[in-house]
Amino acid sequence: MTAGRVTGALTSATARRITGPLSAMTAKRALDLALGSALLLLTAPVLALAALALALRPSRTPGRVLKRETRVGLGGHPFELRSLRTRRLRLDLLSRLPHVVRGELSLVGPPPLTPGEAALLGAAAGHWRESVRPGLTGLAQVRARSGMPWDEPALLDAHYAEHHGTGLDLAILAQSVRIPLYAALRGPRRPGKAHLSDTDHRLPGYSVAE
């Protein structure tokens, strides 16, 4: 093989390594923009009514409409996460869609951590955490607790960070819609079952430690 062919082969391999992750991230961001914008447009009237109801509700607590929290995003950059102070119909989750459109959150990803939680991460966990955008829902949320040892939320979040792609994101989003609908049709939840109604959408016993 001539020197020119060797150089060409090495250049092609390098290009594939670079453009592969970039194209995946571009497709993920495109999905966030397209689907996130559509969902925000569809839910905007409901979110506006919910915000009005919260504003008119008698309360002495400041900031009674929006809950503001500092969370760590892509690249370790902090941002202010804003959510409606209600859990009805998952409106607190849907009210975070502007963050998806702006690029601070993704539709699918590990839950956004507080700066204190991020500081507790080890070097390996901190590296992969900073490499992906946090999301509204994720693999750990749809898998819940199956009783399998590898279904710990931290392991599932790490698995997602390593293997995420458009197909996996669409499957997780489909599951995120199916699970609440199934629970609503089935009736009241039995005590002790895992559920997805906690404020930051992490499972009980979630740990950020390696």
MIZAFI-126197 format. One record per residue (C-alpha): residue in three letters; x, z, y. Coordinates in steps of 0.02 Angstrom, whole numbers, plus 50000, padded with zeros to 5 digits. Layout:
N
ALAXZY ...
***
This chain:
210
MET500005000050000 THR500714995150170 ALA500975007150314 GLY499544998950408 ARG498335001750265 VAL498885019850245 THR498635022850431 GLY496935014550424 ALA496385024950275 LEU496935041050358 THR496055036250519 SER494435032450426 ALA494505048950331 THR494815058550491 ALA493375049550577 ARG492195053850433 ARG492685072250442 ILE492355072550629 THR490795061850642 GLY489955069850490 PRO489655087050568 LEU489325079150738 SER487965067750670 ALA487165082250577 MET487145092850734 THR486465078250834 ALA485045075750710 LYS484675094450713 ARG484625094750902 ALA483525079250905 LEU482305087850786 ASP482305103350896 LEU481955093151052 ALA480605082050976 LEU479665094850872 GLY479995109350991 SER479325099651140 ALA477785094051042 LEU477405111750983 LEU477655118651159 LEU476455105651229 LEU475145109551097 THR475265128451113 ALA475485129451303 PRO473605132451339 VAL473525146451210 LEU475135154251273 ALA474505153551452 LEU472875162251404 ALA473845175551308 ALA474985178551457 LEU473465180151571 ALA472645192551452 LEU474235202851448 ALA474375202451638 LEU472575208551658 ARG472745222151527 PRO472825239651605 SER474595245851584 ARG475855256251679 THR477315248351588 PRO478355236151693 GLY478585218951619 ARG476985219951520 VAL476865201151492 LEU478615196351437 LYS479885205851335 ARG481655202051393 GLU483145205051280 THR484965199651284 ARG485435190051127 VAL486985180651070 GLY486845161851047 LEU487905146950997 GLY489745149651026 GLY489485168151056 HIS488695165151227 PRO487375178051278 PHE485675172951345 GLU484065181751395 LEU482745179951260 ARG480965180451326 SER479455183451215 LEU477635187451246 ARG477245205751211 THR476005201651074 ARG476105198250885 ARG474375190550867 LEU474385173250790 ARG476295173650798 LEU476185170550985 ASP477765180551016 LEU478685168050908 LEU477875152750986 SER478245159251161 ARG480095156851121 LEU479895137951109 PRO480595135151287 HIS482235142251222 VAL482215128851086 VAL481935114951212 ARG483335121751323 GLY484525122851175 GLU484755141751170 LEU483815142851005 SER483475130950862 LEU481855129450765 VAL482805134950610 GLY484315146250603 PRO484875164250578 PRO483995177150687 PRO484755179950860 LEU485785195850866 THR485995208151007 PRO487755209851078 GLY487905226650991 GLU487445219150823 ALA488635204550849 ALA490045216650887 LEU489835224450714 LEU490175208050624 GLY491805205050535 ALA492905190250576 ALA492175178650442 ALA490345182750480 GLY490655181750667 HIS491425164450647 TRP489975156550555 ARG488705165550664 GLU489455157550819 SER489495140350737 VAL487585138350727 ARG486165141250848 PRO485035155950806 GLY483275150750761 LEU481425154950769 THR481355155650580 GLY482615153850441 LEU483015153450257 ALA482985172450241 GLN481245173250319 VAL480435160650202 ARG481295167150046 ALA480825185050086 ARG481245196349939 SER481215188349768 GLY482175202349683 MET483685191249656 PRO485365198849707 TRP485835183549809 ASP484225184249912 GLU484925196950034 PRO484585190650212 ALA486425190750263 LEU486905180050112 LEU485485167950143 ASP485955166250327 ALA487755162650277 HIS487165149850148 TYR486115141250280 ALA487565140550403 GLU488615131750271 HIS487305119650203 HIS486075116650345 GLY485395099350375 THR483805090350427 GLY483055090650253 LEU483325109250233 ASP482645112650408 LEU481045102950371 ALA480815112150206 ILE481025129050293 LEU479815124150430 ALA478535118750301 GLN478715135450212 SER478585144750377 VAL476875136850404 ARG476295138550225 ILE476685157050202 PRO475585163750345 LEU474175151950298 TYR474245157650117 ALA474275175850170 ALA472775173250283 LEU471775164750146 ARG472265177850017 GLY471665192350125 PRO472465208750178 ARG474265211350124 ARG474595224449991 PRO475705239150043 GLY477535236850001 LYS477545217850007 ALA478845209150114 HIS478125201350271 LEU478705191550422 SER477885200650567 ASP479345210750635 THR479795207150815 ASP481405197650787 HIS480835190650619 ARG482125199150510 LEU481735207750347 PRO481745226650323 GLY483485232650280 TYR484325218050369 SER486165221550401 VAL487385211850508 ALA488905219150421 GLU489915208150303 
***
